[in-house]
Amino acid sequence: MSWATRKRVLTPLSSSRWAGSLTKATHDQWALARRSQLAHIGQLEAGIGMIRDRLSQPVGAKGTRKAPGGYRSKHEWFVKSRRLGVLEDRLATARADGEAGIVRVVRGGKRLLHTRHHLQAAQTDEARWRERWEAERWFCQADGESGKRFGNETIRVAPDGEVSIKLPAPLAALANAPRGRYVPLGRARFAHRGSEWAGRVEADRAVAYRIHYDVQRGRWYLTASWQIPPAPAVPLTAALANGVIGVDMNADHLAAWRLDTHGNPDGRPRRFPYDLTGSTAHRDAQVRHALTRLLHWAQAQGVHAIAVEDLDFTTEKTREKYGRKRRFRQLVSGMPTSRLRSRLTSMADACGITVIAVDPAYTSRWGAQHWQKPLSSQTRKTTRHDAAAVAIGRRAQGHPIRRRTAPPPHHRSDGAGHRTVQAGPDVPGREEPRRRVPGPRTRSVPPGRGANAGDQRSQDRSGNAAEHESWRQDPLPLSP
């Protein structure tokens, strides 16, 4: 049944607004489950393709950088062949559900559902769990409507914080305010972006609200949300006018370093840690706190641009890609790349800071190779992540990651080290391989090589045809 059909069925029993609100909540949940199902099918297909490719290769065959080789032993080959059958069964089941339009939705979350079977480990009892389970369904929400009073006709919040709810016809007897509205006790107060919310409410611009109950704190919460218009694009030269801050994302912290307009590190590196253990709300709060500190530091430094890596581990954290590297898989899975990217984009836009996404290829390796040792001293140890932040910032500015070359030695020999001369930034093709210079590059050229290889007679070489001719010296005259 489509969303519009369900709304029309429910409208006579309540009202058009409440029917749209109730059906939209379930429709959004179904759409999220549908997207997760499609992503799960894609991961299964990728894993099956990887296992089949490795099973087709001989045992012990070496792989390349882009494709892994065969399995190491016969036992591993046998275990992976069994796993291939398991994944194929899961894929067949997921495809059947997708074609039939069946999704699995747990109102309240799968983790809370599994807690019912492990009450002792969760240090709770059935009554408390039941209270949390039912409270997950105690919510109501309504989308905003531009032009209506205070931006919402169903759930209305006045600028002074008074909340009033438009009751449907079957619940009209519970109204305690004119025009069939219910005004609960207490007033709402928005500590975050309260002035922006007040400006929208006074202008009758659309504001969506959601009311839910927190069992652990015993409070009702009112959440307001609205759509922010997209920020205008800022020219790259204007964003980089005061330098840039390179940020390296890691599993437990953000490593940042400020760079001036010439790509040189300025000041000391900064680290913004966060803890991604615990509940979803705790992890989200940790990410927001770290990003808030980063943005405040950027504003204090007068920098209007932050450079980050365009990371995406959606299809890169499967077991079949990294094999036995379990700790590395856990590290990659623990990095909140999508959450950090979305949060940083929205929060930086509110602060007037531009976010520049750069290519993440070899930033950590080249940063450690060219910047970690030069930036370290006896009193300061530069980490690999700090050096990667410098590499990210230089790439955002358009500078090469390599450091400025050393001056030429006092002579042409290699006594002072090899020359590392780089082309200037205005030379086209400076990052390309060096062109092949025709002719020999060493003093000893084998026969058949060089500019004069065809004329051996004109050169003083062993094997010259002139050396094999018979000749006789004329006698010197003894008298005039």
Secondary structure, 3 states (H helix, E strand, C coil): CCHHHHHHHHHHHCCHHHHHHHHHHHHHHHHHHHHHHHHHHHHHHHHHHHHHHHHCCCCCCCCCCCCCCCCCCHHHHHHHHHHHHHHHHHHHHHHHHHHHCCCCCCCCCHHHHHHCCCCCCCCCCHHHHHHHHHHCCCEEEECCCCCCHHHCCCEEECCCCEEEEECCHHHHHHCCEHHHEECCCCECCCCCCHHHHHHHHHCCCCCEEEEEEECCCCEEEEEEECCCCCCCCCCHHHHCCCCEEEEEECCCEEEEEEECCCCCEEEEEEEEECCCCCCHHHHHHHHHHHHHHHHHHHHHHCCCEEEEECCCCCCCCCHHHHCCCHHHHHHHHHCCHHHHHHHHHHHHHHHCCEEEEECCCCHHHHHHHHHHCCCCCCCCCCCHHHHHHHHHHHHHHCCCCCCCCCCCCCCCCHHHCCCCCCCCCCCCCCCCCCCCCCCCCCCCCCCCCCCCCCCCCCCCCCCCHHHHCCCCCCCCCCCC
